[in-house]
Amino acid sequence: MQTARVGIHAPDPITHAGLRTFLGARPEFTVVAEAPPENCDVAILATDQVTSELLTVLRRWTSNGGGVPVVLITNDLRETDLLTLVECKVVGLLHRRAASGDRLVSTVVAAARGGGIMPPDLLGELLKHVERLQREVLAPRGLNASGLTPREIDVLRLMADGWDTIDIAEKLCYSERTVKNVIYALNNRLNLRNRAHAVAYALRTGII
């Protein structure tokens, strides 16, 4: 694995210095200047509790960095903040009391490789939130967790297989106009340029 560039943000200067010294001594990492994430491969945020101010920082990072994974180390975390944290690219969660050196390293390495780690109790709560979101928000609108309808996914799969509009319409028992409307609505909602872009997006995000 290549050395991962790690940025550290901690309001407490002692915590910041400790993390910088520990991670800087590890061969897996290069500690860069203070996060935000546009300067690094993984951003580490250590704080006593998740506050509205901290969520503002994370939202700003998401806006500016566009997808750099975040590892959050905290003493206090409300279950109601879990979905917001995931939306803000938090892929690693560590309780401060359980953040041993080895556990911190494995979490940061996983984040750098595109994975994620969180305590089992928090993972269970996150899954409950996702299930409730699917049941109460998405399903009533005919959507799934990808934000697409089953019909849109079917059309995307056939487009990826190289089928043209007429063939897709015959396969799905739709009119040609319906298929064109599905593709237009999908591209418009997701700001996609054309069919090839739509297929690439679906493949990249794992929708198909």
N, C-alpha and C positions, 0 to 999 in steps of 0.2 A: 504494500500500500504506500502511496505517496504521502509525504509529510503533509498533515492538514494544518492550515492556517487557522488559529483559534483567537477569537477576540473575547475579551472579558469585560463584563460590566457588573460592578458591585458597589452599592452606595457606601458600604463599610470599607474604609481603606485597608484595614487589617485583612479582611477577607480577600479583597482584591489582590493585595500583595502576596498572600499565601497561595492563592490559585495561580498567580503569575509565576511564582517561584516553582511550585510543584509541576505545573504543566510545561514550563519552559525547560525543565530538566529531563522531560520525557522525549525519547527519540521519535515518537509518533507525531509530535506537534511542533509547530512554530508559533509562538505567541506574538501576535501583531499588536498594534496600538489598540487603545480602547475601542470596543465595538462602537459603531454600528456594523451590521453584517456585510455591507458592500465591500468592507476591507478584508473579509475572512471567509473561510469555508464553513465554520461552525461558530455560532455566538453563544457564549455562556453567560447566563444572568443569575447572580446569587443575591437573594434577598430574604429578609425575615418573613415577609408575608406578601401575598399578591394584593396590591392596592389598585385603585383606579388610575393612579399616576403611573404605576408599572405597566398596566394594560395600555395606557397611552403610548408609552415608550415602545412596547411591542408592536402596536399598530403602526407606529412611525417606521420601525424597522421593516415591517412587512411592505409598507408602501415604498420605502427607499431601496431596500435590498432585493425585493422581488422573489424571495423563496429560499434564502439561506436558513438552514435548520438551526433551531435554538434549543439549548439544554438549560432547563430551569432548575435551580437548587433553592429550596425554600423550606421554612419551618411550618408555615400555615397556608393551606390551600383549600378554598371552598369548592365543593363539588360543582356548584353552579358556574364556576369559571372555566371548567374543563373544555367545553366546546369553544369558548372564546380563545383559550390558549392554543388549541389545535388550529383554529383559523389563523392564528398569528405565527404559525410554523414552529410551534413548540413540539418537538418530537421526542425529547428526553425529559423525564421528570424524576427528581431525586429529593427525598426527604433529607433535610440537612443532617439529621441525627444518623442517617444510614449512608451518608455519602462518603464511604471509605475511598481511599486512593484508587484501588483496583476497580471499584464500581464506577467511579467517576471516569476513569480512563476508558472502560468498556462502553460506557454510555456515549462519550464523545466520539469514539471510534465508530460506533454504530451509526451515529448521526452523520458523520462524514461520509459513510458508505451508503447513505440513503435509507437507513433503518431507523428504528425508534425503540425506546425502552421506557417503561413506566411501571410503578409498583402494581401488583395484581389487583389490589383493592380499587385503585384509581382506574385501571383498565376496565374493571367490571362496571364502574359507574359511568365511564365514557360510553361503553356499549349500550347501557340503559338509555343514556341521552340520545344516542344515535337511533336506537329502536323507537323511542318516543317521537323523535323528529320525523322519522319515516312514517309512523302511524298517524300522527296528528297534523303534520304540515304537508308532507310530500304526497302521500297516498291519496288524500282527498282531492288533490290537483292532478292526479294521474301521473305523477312523477315518481322516479326512484331515487336512490342515493346519488346517482350521477347527475341529477337534475334534468334528465331526459325522459321522455315517454317511451314505453315499450315499442310503439310504432316507429319512433325516431331511431331507436337502436336497431330495429329490424332493417330499416332502410340503409343505415350506415353499414351494417354487416354486408349487405348485398352490394353496396357501392364498393366496399373494400375488396369484394370478390370479382370486381370488374363488370358487374351487370349495368346495363344502361336503364334509362327511365322506363321504357316500355316493358323490358323484361322484369324489372322490379314490380311494376304495377301488376303484371300477370301472375307473378309468383305470390304476391301478397293479396291478390284479389282486390286491388284498389284501381281507381281510374288513374290515368297518366297525370291528369291535373292534380289529383290528391298527392301523388308522390312529389310532384314539383313544388306544391305548397308546403309539404313537410320539409323538403330540403331548404326552401327559402326561409321558412320560419326558424329552422335550426341555425342556419348561417347568420341570420339577422340577430338572433338572441345571443349567440356566442361570439359575435363579431368575427366570423370566419369569411375568408375571401371567396372561396369557391369549393367545389366538391372535393378536390384533392386536399385542400386545407382541412376540410371537415373530416375526411378519412384519417389524415395525419394526426389531427387532434384526438380523435377517438382511440387510435392506436397508442399514442403517447400517454394518454391518461388512463389506459386500461379499460375503457368502456366496452371495447370489442376485442 
